[in-house]
Amino acid sequence: MREFTINKNDAGQRLDRFTAKAAPTLPPALVQKYIRLKRVKVNGKGAKREVRLELGDIVQMYVNDEFFQELDTEEDKFLAAFRPQLDIIYEDENLLLVNKRPGLVVHADETEKVNTLVHHIQAYLYQQHEWDPAAENSFAPALCNRIDRNTGGIVIAAKNAETLRITNDKIRTHELRKTYLCVAVGNPRPSSGKIEGFLLKDERKKEVSFYRHPIPGGRSAVTYYKTLQKKGELALVECELLTGRTHQIRVSMAEIGCPLLGDGKYGRGEINRRYGEQKQCLWSYQLAFDFQSDAGILEYLRGKVLRVENIPFKNRYFP
């Protein structure tokens, strides 16, 4: 039997989700079964899987030891030895805003397991003594948004579970406004407007197709754009997403005949080679905390706008 005292980072979670995190190798079907059989108790009593845990609750799990993840001293060694490289544009006790460089993946994938943005952030907070894995039952610092590997810009990291919950809610209700800057090949016509359609992702090819009409499996996508400057065949364009779909800006700009410079998937290879660009010229450069409702512990951020000023491709083509 293992016993857990619910701390502030665990409070508010459903019992079944907490159980799955606390015993990470316990199969999902057994999580539900053990809760149903009252082998997982809250304050000494059986509870339903959807019950929300409260600060100070005692969760007892009558589960075999092999299903629990022991303190991994190798992980501690990794966090202590890893040398985080972060361009921090804002930090407080609840969150961290990082300007991610192009080429860095946010989470581990089939191409990279170690050098990821989330590992840089977790190592940084561990070494700053702001996060101790041994003191947590289920929480680890997490990213609230993600951007493509070869896109640069602002990524939000939550230092605690309440910040993660609030930030995810605000992203979902469009109260966190993310604005992107890009260099497009061609002059968008009209110079500002809305690109609306449906995106369908081919998981095998890792490629997205744009449709002007609904299609089975397609997800609606709305992108607002505004041309800021023009120079020859290039245009500096600002984009804001009403929806946040994979490759949305890249495929939407290509749809109107103005693909992003450097985009190897949706762009124009001969032009990319002429300019020597191998990564799409796209940067998530501004974040506005446009709260329309209560923001809890993040209320102090209401109305705050943060921006990345030094963007390499802007400096090259539109200084």
N, C-alpha and C positions, 0 to 999 in steps of 0.2 A: 504494500500500500504506500502511495505517495500522497503527501498533503501539501497544498499550495495556499498561501494567503494572497488574496487578490489585492494588487497594488493599483496605483493610479493608471498605469499603462495597460492593465488588464480589465479595469472596470468598464462596463458598457458592452463587453463582448457577449455573444451568445455562448451558452454552456458547451454546445457541440463544437463550436469553432475553437474555444479555448482548449478543450480536451484534445482536439486534433493537433494543436500547436505544442501542447505540453508533452504529448506522447506522439512524436512525429512519425514513428514507424508503425503506429497502430492503424490497420486498414480502415478506411472510411466506414465500411459496413459494420465493423466491430465497434467503432465509436458510437454509432447509433444504437447498436444492440446493448452495449454495456450501460449506456445511459438509461435505456428502457428497462434493463434488469436491475437498476439501482446500484450498479457497481461503481457508478460515479455519483457522489453525493455533494450537496451544497449545505453547509452548516449542519451536517449529520443526517440530512434527509434526502430522499430521492427528489429529483427535479426534472422538469421537461427540458427537452433539448434546446428550445427557443428562449428559455429564461435568460434574462440579462443579469450578468454578474455585477455586484456592487462592491465598492471599496471596503475591504476588511472581511469579505466573505471567505469562508474556509472551504476549499474544494478537496474532497478526498477521492482518490482514484484507486480502486482495487483492481489493478492491472499488472500483468507480469512485468518484471523489471526490464526485460529485453526491449520493451516498447518505448522506454524512456531514453532520451538522449542525455548521456552523462556529460558533465563539463568537459569540453574538448580543449585540453591544454595545448594541442597543436594549433587550434584556432587562436587561442590567446597569444601564442608565439607569433603567429602570422600577423595579427593585428598590431602587435608591438613592433615588429620588424618592418612591416610594409611602410614605404615612404609616400605618404599622400601628397599629391600635387593638385591643388585646388585653386581656382581663381574665384575667390569668395567676394560677392558683391554686396551681400547683406547677411547679418547673423544676429540672432538674439537667443533667449533661453528656450524658445520653442521651435524655431526653424532656421534653416540655412538655405541661402540662395546662391547657386554656383553657376558660373559662366562656363559651360562645357565646351571643350575644344572639339572641332571636327575630327573624326577618326576614332574617338573613344566611345565604346559601347556603354550603355547605362547599366545593363544587367548582363550576366553571363549568358552566352549563347553557344552555338556550335563552333564559332570561330575564336572565342576568347572566354576563358574561365576565371582568370585572375585579375588582369588589368581592366577593371570595370569602374565606372563612376561610383556605384554603390559601395564597392570595396574601399575606394579612396575616402569616401565620406565616413564610413564606419571606422576605418583606421584612424582618421583624424579625430573623431569624437572619443574613441577609446583612449588615444594618447593624450587628449585634453581632459581626461577623467570625467567626461560628460556621459559616458555610456559604459556600463559594466555588464557584459552578458551574463555573468554568474549571478547578478542580483535581479535579473529579469526572468519571469516565468515564460513569456511568449513574445515579447516585443523586441524588435531590433529597428534601428533607424532606417527609414524607408523613403523611397522617392514617391512624390505625389503626382508627377507627370514624367513623361519620357519623350525624347526626341530621337530622330534617326541617327545612326552612327556617324554619318558624314554631314550632319547638320550641327551648327554651333548654337549656343545660347543658354538661356536661363532654365535651370532645372531646380525644382523645389524639393527639399529634403525635410522630413518631419523628425524632430528629436523625441517626440512622445506620441502616444496613441491618440490623445485628444486632438492634437494638432493635425495628425494624419486624417482623422475622421472629419474635422471641420473643413480642412482644405479640400478633401475629396468632394464634400458636399458643395462647397462654393464653386469648384470647377464644374460640377454637374449642373448647377443652376446658373452658370455663366456670370458669376459674381467675381471671378478672377479672370481678368481680360488679358490675354496673351497676344502680343503683336509681333509680327515677323517682318524682317527686311530681306529683300532678295534682289538679284540682278537677273532680269529677263532678257532674252534675245528677241528683239522686235519691240514695237510700240503697241501696248494694249489699246484697243479701241472698243468702247470709249476709254478715256484715260482713267476713269474710275467706274466701279460698278460692282455687281454681284455675280458670282459664278455658282450656279445651282444645278445639282444633278445627283447621280447615284454612283457609288463606287463599289466595284466588285473585286475582291482580292483573290488572286490565284496563289494559294499557299505553296504549291510546288515551285513555281517560278519566282515567288516573292515579288509579284508584280500586281499592280492595280489598274483596272480598266475603268474609264469614265463613260457613263450613259446619261443621256438627257431624259430618259423615261424610266419608270420603275422597272426593276428586273429581279427575278427570284434570287435571293441571297445578297442583293445589293443594299447598301446603306446610304441614306440621304446625306448629302454634303453641301454645305453652304460656306462660301468663301467671299469675303469683301476685300476689294483691292483698291489701291489708289496710287497712281504714278506720281512720284516725287520729283524725278529728274530724268532727262533724256540726253543721250550722247551717242550720236551715230546709230548703230544698230542695237545699242543696249539701253535698257531703262531700269532705273532704280525704283522698285515697287514696294509699297507697304501692304501687308496682308493681315487680316484678322479673321480668325476662324469662329464661326457660329457652332460648328460641329468639329470634333477632333478625330479625324479618320487617318488611317495609315497613308502616308505619302500624299495627303490631301492637297497641299499647296502645289507640290510638284506636278501632279497629274492634272490639276485644275488649270494651272497656267499653261501647260502643254495643250490642253483642250482648246484654249482660245488662241492658239498659234504663237504663244510666247513662252516657250519652255525656259527653265532656269539655266543660266550659264553654268557649265561644269557638270550638269546632270547626265550621268552615263546611262541611265535607264530610260528617261523620258525626253532627254534633250537631243541636241544635234552634234554628233560626234565630230564632224569636220570643224565646226565653230569652236567647240571645246578644245580641240587640239591646237587650233590657231592661237587661242588665248592661253594655252598651257594649263587649263583648269581641269582637275581630276575629281573634284568634289563639288557638289551643288552649292552655288552661292546663295545660301539660305541661313538666316540667323534669327533665333527667337530673342529679340533684343529689348522688349519692354514688357513689364508685368504691372498691371494696375489692380489694386485691391478695391474693387468697386462694389463693396458690400451693400446689399439692399435689405438685408435682414440681420438679426443678431449674429455676431461672430464669436461669441463666447470668449475664450481666453485670447483670441486673436483680434478682439475688437479694437485694440490700439493701432492696428494696421489700416483701419478704414481710411480710404482716400489716398493712401500712399502709392506712389508710382516710382518704380525702379527701372533703370535703363542701362544697357551696355553701350558705352560710347565708342570704344575702339573695336571696330569691325574690319578685319583685314581686307575683304573684297570691296567694301565701301571706300576704304582708303586708297585702294588701287585704281578704281574706275570712277569714283565720284568724290574726290577729296574736297 
